[in-house]
Amino acid sequence: MIRSEILQLISDYPQNDANKELTLIFIKTYPDFWSKKNLTGQLTASCWVVKI
């Protein structure tokens, strides 16, 4: 997923709060928002998909 898609997904999320705004600012400020090399922080995600 590319940066613009992540920004769009977060922007489209219906809840508006400080966490949403801070996340958008973080992604816009740091091009390496996903990297462990970013000493300010990093945005990561994971999921498990299970078919029962």
MARNU-548865 format. One record per residue: x, y, z of N, C-alpha, C in turn; residue number from 1; residue in one letter. Coordinates in steps of 0.1 Angstrom, whole numbers, always signed. Atoms other than C-alpha are relative to their C-alpha. Layout:
<bavex n_east="X" n_north="Y" n_up="Z" ca_east="X" ca_north="Y" ca_up="Z" c_east="X" c_north="Y" c_up="Z" i="NUM" aa="a"/>
...
//
This chain:
<bavex n_east="+8" n_north="-12" n_up="+0" ca_east="+0" ca_north="+0" ca_up="+0" c_east="+9" c_north="+12" c_up="+0" i="1" aa="m"/>
<bavex n_east="-9" n_north="-12" n_up="+1" ca_east="+14" ca_north="+34" ca_up="-9" c_east="-6" c_north="+11" c_up="+9" i="2" aa="i"/>
<bavex n_east="+3" n_north="-11" n_up="-9" ca_east="+14" ca_north="+65" ca_up="+12" c_east="-13" c_north="+7" c_up="-3" i="3" aa="r"/>
<bavex n_east="+12" n_north="-8" n_up="+3" ca_east="-14" ca_north="+83" ca_up="-6" c_east="-13" c_north="-9" c_up="+3" i="4" aa="s"/>
<bavex n_east="+11" n_north="+9" n_up="-4" ca_east="-37" ca_north="+52" ca_up="-1" c_east="-2" c_north="+0" c_up="+15" i="5" aa="e"/>
<bavex n_east="+1" n_north="+0" n_up="-15" ca_east="-30" ca_north="+51" ca_up="+36" c_east="-6" c_north="+13" c_up="+5" i="6" aa="i"/>
<bavex n_east="+6" n_north="-13" n_up="-4" ca_east="-37" ca_north="+88" ca_up="+39" c_east="-15" c_north="+1" c_up="-3" i="7" aa="l"/>
<bavex n_east="+14" n_north="+0" n_up="+4" ca_east="-70" ca_north="+84" ca_up="+20" c_east="-8" c_north="-9" c_up="+10" i="8" aa="q"/>
<bavex n_east="+8" n_north="+9" n_up="-9" ca_east="-81" ca_north="+54" ca_up="+42" c_east="-2" c_north="+7" c_up="+13" i="9" aa="l"/>
<bavex n_east="+1" n_north="-6" n_up="-13" ca_east="-74" ca_north="+73" ca_up="+74" c_east="-9" c_north="+13" c_up="-1" i="10" aa="i"/>
<bavex n_east="+8" n_north="-12" n_up="+1" ca_east="-90" ca_north="+105" ca_up="+61" c_east="-15" c_north="-4" c_up="-2" i="11" aa="s"/>
<bavex n_east="+14" n_north="+5" n_up="+2" ca_east="-122" ca_north="+85" ca_up="+51" c_east="-6" c_north="-6" c_up="+12" i="12" aa="d"/>
<bavex n_east="+5" n_north="+7" n_up="-12" ca_east="-125" ca_north="+69" ca_up="+85" c_east="-10" c_north="+10" c_up="+7" i="13" aa="y"/>
<bavex n_east="+11" n_north="-9" n_up="-4" ca_east="-158" ca_north="+83" ca_up="+100" c_east="+3" c_north="+7" c_up="+13" i="14" aa="p"/>
<bavex n_east="-2" n_north="-6" n_up="-13" ca_east="-145" ca_north="+90" ca_up="+135" c_east="+11" c_north="+11" c_up="-1" i="15" aa="q"/>
<bavex n_east="-10" n_north="-11" n_up="+0" ca_east="-128" ca_north="+124" ca_up="+139" c_east="+4" c_north="+2" c_up="+15" i="16" aa="n"/>
<bavex n_east="-5" n_north="-3" n_up="-14" ca_east="-106" ca_north="+127" ca_up="+170" c_east="+15" c_north="+4" c_up="-2" i="17" aa="d"/>
<bavex n_east="-14" n_north="-4" n_up="+0" ca_east="-71" ca_north="+138" ca_up="+180" c_east="+9" c_north="-11" c_up="-5" i="18" aa="a"/>
<bavex n_east="-8" n_north="+11" n_up="+5" ca_east="-56" ca_north="+104" ca_up="+173" c_east="+1" c_north="-1" c_up="-15" i="19" aa="n"/>
<bavex n_east="+0" n_north="+0" n_up="+14" ca_east="-67" ca_north="+105" ca_up="+137" c_east="+8" c_north="+11" c_up="-6" i="20" aa="k"/>
<bavex n_east="-7" n_north="-12" n_up="+4" ca_east="-54" ca_north="+140" ca_up="+132" c_east="+15" c_north="-2" c_up="+2" i="21" aa="e"/>
<bavex n_east="-15" n_north="+1" n_up="-3" ca_east="-20" ca_north="+132" ca_up="+148" c_east="+6" c_north="-11" c_up="-9" i="22" aa="l"/>
<bavex n_east="-5" n_north="+11" n_up="+9" ca_east="-17" ca_north="+100" ca_up="+127" c_east="+2" c_north="+6" c_up="-14" i="23" aa="t"/>
<bavex n_east="-1" n_north="-6" n_up="+13" ca_east="-23" ca_north="+120" ca_up="+95" c_east="+12" c_north="+10" c_up="+0" i="24" aa="l"/>
<bavex n_east="-11" n_north="-9" n_up="-1" ca_east="+2" ca_north="+147" ca_up="+106" c_east="+13" c_north="-8" c_up="+0" i="25" aa="i"/>
<bavex n_east="-12" n_north="+8" n_up="-1" ca_east="+28" ca_north="+120" ca_up="+114" c_east="+4" c_north="-6" c_up="-14" i="26" aa="f"/>
<bavex n_east="-2" n_north="+6" n_up="+13" ca_east="+24" ca_north="+103" ca_up="+80" c_east="+5" c_north="+11" c_up="-10" i="27" aa="i"/>
<bavex n_east="-4" n_north="-11" n_up="+10" ca_east="+26" ca_north="+136" ca_up="+61" c_east="+14" c_north="+6" c_up="+3" i="28" aa="k"/>
<bavex n_east="-12" n_north="-6" n_up="-4" ca_east="+56" ca_north="+148" ca_up="+81" c_east="+12" c_north="-9" c_up="-2" i="29" aa="t"/>
<bavex n_east="-11" n_north="+10" n_up="+1" ca_east="+78" ca_north="+116" ca_up="+79" c_east="-2" c_north="-9" c_up="-11" i="30" aa="y"/>
<bavex n_east="+1" n_north="+9" n_up="+12" ca_east="+82" ca_north="+99" ca_up="+45" c_east="+3" c_north="-14" c_up="+4" i="31" aa="p"/>
<bavex n_east="-4" n_north="+13" n_up="-4" ca_east="+97" ca_north="+70" ca_up="+63" c_east="-8" c_north="-5" c_up="+13" i="32" aa="d"/>
<bavex n_east="+9" n_north="+3" n_up="-11" ca_east="+67" ca_north="+66" ca_up="+87" c_east="-1" c_north="-15" c_up="+3" i="33" aa="f"/>
<bavex n_east="+2" n_north="+15" n_up="-1" ca_east="+68" ca_north="+28" ca_up="+82" c_east="+14" c_north="-6" c_up="+5" i="34" aa="w"/>
<bavex n_east="-14" n_north="+5" n_up="-2" ca_east="+106" ca_north="+24" ca_up="+90" c_east="+4" c_north="+0" c_up="+15" i="35" aa="s"/>
<bavex n_east="-6" n_north="+0" n_up="-13" ca_east="+123" ca_north="+13" ca_up="+122" c_east="+11" c_north="+10" c_up="+1" i="36" aa="k"/>
<bavex n_east="-11" n_north="-10" n_up="+0" ca_east="+150" ca_north="+38" ca_up="+112" c_east="-6" c_north="+14" c_up="+4" i="37" aa="k"/>
<bavex n_east="+6" n_north="-12" n_up="-4" ca_east="+125" ca_north="+66" ca_up="+120" c_east="+0" c_north="+0" c_up="+15" i="38" aa="n"/>
<bavex n_east="-2" n_north="+0" n_up="-15" ca_east="+135" ca_north="+75" ca_up="+156" c_east="-12" c_north="+6" c_up="+7" i="39" aa="l"/>
<bavex n_east="+11" n_north="-6" n_up="-6" ca_east="+103" ca_north="+94" ca_up="+162" c_east="-11" c_north="-10" c_up="+2" i="40" aa="t"/>
<bavex n_east="+10" n_north="+11" n_up="-2" ca_east="+81" ca_north="+63" ca_up="+157" c_east="-2" c_north="-6" c_up="-14" i="41" aa="g"/>
<bavex n_east="+4" n_north="+7" n_up="+12" ca_east="+66" ca_north="+40" ca_up="+131" c_east="-14" c_north="-4" c_up="+0" i="42" aa="q"/>
<bavex n_east="+13" n_north="+5" n_up="+1" ca_east="+33" ca_north="+30" ca_up="+118" c_east="+0" c_north="-14" c_up="-6" i="43" aa="l"/>
<bavex n_east="+0" n_north="+14" n_up="+4" ca_east="+28" ca_north="-7" ca_up="+116" c_east="-14" c_north="-6" c_up="+1" i="44" aa="t"/>
<bavex n_east="+13" n_north="+7" n_up="-1" ca_east="-1" ca_north="-31" ca_up="+111" c_east="+2" c_north="-14" c_up="-3" i="45" aa="a"/>
<bavex n_east="+0" n_north="+14" n_up="+3" ca_east="-8" ca_north="-67" ca_up="+110" c_east="-15" c_north="-6" c_up="+2" i="46" aa="s"/>
<bavex n_east="+13" n_north="+7" n_up="-2" ca_east="-38" ca_north="-91" ca_up="+109" c_east="+1" c_north="-15" c_up="-2" i="47" aa="c"/>
<bavex n_east="+1" n_north="+14" n_up="+2" ca_east="-47" ca_north="-127" ca_up="+110" c_east="-13" c_north="-2" c_up="-7" i="48" aa="w"/>
<bavex n_east="+12" n_north="+3" n_up="+7" ca_east="-72" ca_north="-140" ca_up="+85" c_east="-2" c_north="-15" c_up="+2" i="49" aa="v"/>
<bavex n_east="+2" n_north="+14" n_up="-3" ca_east="-87" ca_north="-173" ca_up="+96" c_east="-13" c_north="-4" c_up="-6" i="50" aa="v"/>
<bavex n_east="+12" n_north="+6" n_up="+5" ca_east="-112" ca_north="-194" ca_up="+77" c_east="-4" c_north="-12" c_up="+8" i="51" aa="k"/>
<bavex n_east="+5" n_north="+11" n_up="-8" ca_east="-132" ca_north="-217" ca_up="+98" c_east="-10" c_north="-8" c_up="-7" i="52" aa="i"/>
//
